[in-house]
Amino acid sequence: MRPEWSGDAVRDAYELALVRAMVDANKPVLGICRGLQVMAVAHGGSLVQHLPDLAGAIVHRERPGAFVDHEAQFVAGSLAASVYGPDPVVVNSSHHQCVESPGDLVVSGWAPDGTI
């Protein structure tokens, strides 16, 4: 992982080790926001370092600590789709980074701008 990822190398190393240990133990992991980003990196993926620079990106954070609402769509047959249904749902977010590549993870949901 690149040191500029979060600015906290100890936290990054701990969380990556935790995700990798859970995978090695064949335990399920739920990652939300930063947790999803850690999971992607642990699985060989990468991040967009500054989401507002991504062409066509919707607003995912107006200011630190404030959430914005936007839609998300889930893949038919996925666990998320079985819970939320086939239609887009409104979710909230407050982040400036996003998953660029999920590594060997399977993506099951996207925002309208294509962010995972």
TORRODO-69002 format. One line per 10 residues: number of its first residue (from 1); for each residue x, y, z of N, C-alpha, C, O. Coordinates in steps of 0.02 Angstrom, whole numbers. Each point is the difference from the previous one (the first is absolute). Layout:
% TORRODO-69002
NUM> X,Y,Z,X,Y,Z,X,Y,Z,X,Y,Z | ...;
//
This chain:
% TORRODO-69002
1> 42,-58,0,-42,58,0,45,62,0,52,1,32 | -74,49,-67,39,62,-2,-9,38,65,-55,2,27 | 109,28,-1,-4,35,64,-49,59,0,-26,18,53 | 13,12,-111,-44,57,-2,-74,-20,3,-44,43,-2 | 31,-108,5,-69,-24,-3,-43,33,53,-51,31,-17 | 69,-36,80,-41,31,51,40,48,44,-29,38,38 | 94,-38,-45,40,43,44,15,-32,67,33,31,41 | -56,-92,-30,11,-35,64,24,-71,-16,-40,-46,-5 | 105,39,-2,30,-64,-20,-14,-56,50,-10,-57,-21 | 7,73,85,-13,-52,51,-71,-26,-8,-12,-60,1;
11> -36,105,-8,-70,-20,-10,-8,-41,-64,-33,-51,-1 | 64,75,-53,-4,-36,-64,26,-71,8,-32,-48,-21 | 91,40,51,31,-66,8,-43,-45,43,-9,-59,-16 | -18,85,70,-43,-39,45,-62,-24,-37,-17,-59,3 | -18,104,-37,-62,-18,-33,11,-47,-58,-40,-46,-11 | 94,55,-26,16,-48,-54,14,-69,29,-23,-50,-27 | 62,47,80,15,-64,32,-63,-33,26,-8,-61,-5 | -37,100,34,-63,-26,26,-42,-31,-56,-25,-56,7 | 17,92,-63,-39,-26,-56,33,-64,-27,-35,-49,-14 | 100,50,5,35,-59,-26,-6,-60,48,-7,-57,-23;
21> 9,69,88,-9,-54,49,-70,-29,-4,-9,-61,6 | -41,104,-15,-69,-25,-5,-9,-41,-64,-34,-51,1 | 65,72,-55,-4,-38,-63,34,-67,10,-27,-52,-20 | 86,52,50,37,-63,12,-40,-47,45,5,-61,-8 | -44,89,54,-41,-41,45,-68,-17,-30,-43,-30,33 | 32,51,-96,-63,-13,-36,-60,29,38,-53,-32,4 | 62,92,22,-53,35,36,-28,56,-44,38,31,-37 | -103,-17,42,-28,55,-39,23,67,27,12,8,59 | -7,40,-105,20,68,18,-49,48,-33,-14,-6,-60 | -12,54,98,-42,52,-27,40,65,3,21,20,53;
31> -12,11,-110,36,63,-2,-45,56,-24,-30,-5,-54 | 25,57,93,-40,58,-18,47,60,-2,39,11,46 | -42,27,-100,41,60,-11,74,-19,2,24,-36,-44 | 13,60,93,72,-16,4,10,-76,3,48,-26,-28 | -93,-9,62,6,-73,5,-1,-33,-68,38,-47,-12 | -80,71,-33,-2,-27,-69,65,16,-36,26,-41,-37 | 1,100,49,63,19,-31,57,-44,25,42,-22,-40 | -40,8,105,50,-45,28,-7,-70,-30,50,-31,-17 | -111,7,12,-11,-66,-29,26,-3,-71,32,-49,-19 | -47,100,-21,23,0,-70,76,-2,-3,29,-40,-38;
41> 5,82,77,73,1,0,28,-67,24,48,-25,-29 | -78,-4,80,22,-65,27,-7,-55,-52,36,-50,3 | -82,58,-50,-12,-49,-52,35,18,-66,-17,-27,-53 | 66,71,57,39,17,-59,-27,57,-42,25,13,-55 | -75,22,80,-30,55,-36,35,66,12,54,3,30 | -85,50,-54,29,67,7,-55,51,11,-59,-15,-7 | 81,76,25,-47,53,15,11,61,-44,55,12,-24 | -109,25,12,4,67,-27,15,44,60,-39,0,48 | 94,36,-49,21,38,59,-43,62,14,-6,20,57 | -24,9,-109,-41,59,11,-60,-3,-47,4,21,-58;
51> -59,-47,83,-60,-12,-39,-25,62,-38,-22,-8,-57 | 25,68,85,-23,59,-39,39,10,-65,-25,34,-45 | 85,-62,39,38,7,-62,-23,-49,-54,21,6,-58 | -62,-54,75,-24,-51,-46,-52,30,-47,-50,27,23 | 62,-30,-87,-46,29,-49,-69,-32,7,-6,-61,2 | -45,102,2,-68,-24,3,-24,-21,68,-56,-24,8 | 98,33,43,-19,-21,68,-56,43,28,0,61,-9 | -47,-93,42,-51,38,37,31,23,66,55,-21,18 | -89,65,17,25,24,64,-9,-56,52,-56,-22,12 | 111,0,17,-2,-50,53,15,30,68,-11,-32,52;
61> 35,94,-51,12,36,63,5,74,-16,42,21,-40 | -85,18,72,3,73,-10,53,31,45,33,47,-19 | -26,-74,80,51,22,47,12,-57,50,-44,-42,10 | 102,39,20,15,-54,48,-53,-3,55,-20,51,28 | -1,-112,-12,-48,-10,53,-72,8,-19,-45,-12,41 | 31,33,-103,-68,9,-23,-16,-54,-52,41,-15,-43 | -100,-13,48,-21,-52,-47,-44,28,-55,-37,48,10 | 43,-78,-69,-44,18,-56,-37,-63,-21,26,-56,6 | -86,65,-32,-40,-56,-24,12,-9,-75,6,49,-37 | -4,-111,16,1,-17,-71,-26,-71,-8,-9,-36,49;
71> -5,16,-110,-27,-66,-12,56,-52,-6,58,16,-13 | -78,-79,24,43,-57,-12,-43,-55,-31,-59,-6,16 | 89,-32,-60,-34,-56,-33,39,-63,13,61,0,-2 | -96,-55,16,33,-63,17,-12,-53,-54,-52,0,-34 | 100,-44,26,-3,-52,-50,-53,-51,18,-2,-25,57 | -42,9,-105,-51,-51,11,33,-65,23,50,-22,-29 | -79,-9,80,27,-62,26,51,9,56,19,-48,32 | 3,110,-21,48,12,54,-36,3,67,-61,8,2 | 98,-16,52,-30,4,66,-32,68,11,-55,5,28 | 89,49,-49,-28,67,9,-65,7,-38,-48,29,26;
81> 44,-55,-87,-62,5,-40,-55,-42,33,-59,18,-5 | 76,-72,37,-51,-41,33,-29,38,60,-58,-13,19 | 96,58,11,-24,40,56,-36,62,-24,-55,16,24 | 85,20,-73,-27,65,-20,-42,-2,-63,-35,49,-15 | 36,-104,-22,-41,-5,-60,37,23,-62,58,21,4 | -92,-25,-61,33,15,-64,3,74,-19,38,18,-45 | -76,24,79,-2,71,-17,54,38,37,23,-21,53 | -1,78,-80,49,41,35,-26,21,69,-60,10,9 | 106,-5,38,-16,23,68,41,62,15,52,12,-31 | -75,28,78,37,58,21,46,-20,57,-21,-30,49;
91> 85,47,-57,50,-12,51,34,66,17,-12,50,-34 | 53,-49,86,37,61,13,74,-15,2,20,-57,12 | 19,108,-25,73,-9,2,32,66,20,-29,54,-4 | 92,-61,25,41,58,17,73,-21,-8,35,-11,49 | -14,6,-111,69,-21,-12,30,34,-61,-36,21,-45 | 101,-16,45,35,32,-57,42,-51,-37,31,18,-51 | -28,-80,73,34,-53,-36,-52,-53,-18,-54,-3,29 | 72,-38,-78,-44,-56,-18,42,-57,-28,58,9,-16 | -89,-67,11,33,-58,-28,7,11,-75,-49,13,-35 | 110,-19,11,13,4,-73,-4,-70,-30,-33,-10,-51;
101> 66,-37,83,0,-71,-20,-14,-41,62,32,11,51 | -79,-59,-55,-15,-40,59,47,-59,11,-10,-40,46 | 63,35,-86,44,-59,6,-39,-62,-19,-32,-1,-52 | 34,-50,94,-35,-62,-16,-70,-4,32,-31,-53,0 | 7,109,26,-68,2,27,-50,8,-58,16,25,-53 | -78,-47,65,-54,6,-48,-43,60,21,-24,2,56 | 15,45,-100,-39,60,14,-74,-15,-8,-21,-31,-49 | -19,53,98,-72,-13,-4,-42,64,4,-62,-4,1 | 93,63,0,-38,61,1,40,60,-21,61,3,9 | -96,46,-39,31,60,-26,-44,61,13,-61,-6,5;
111> 93,64,-1,-35,64,-2,-12,16,-74,31,-31,-44 | -74,79,29,-14,17,-70,61,21,-40,0,-6,-62 | 52,31,95,61,20,-36,48,-57,-10,55,9,-27 | -74,-70,48,42,-58,-9,46,-15,58,35,-52,0 | -34,95,51,42,-16,58,-29,-59,37,-61,-9,6 | 106,-32,19,-19,-62,35,-23,17,70,-19,-45,38;
//
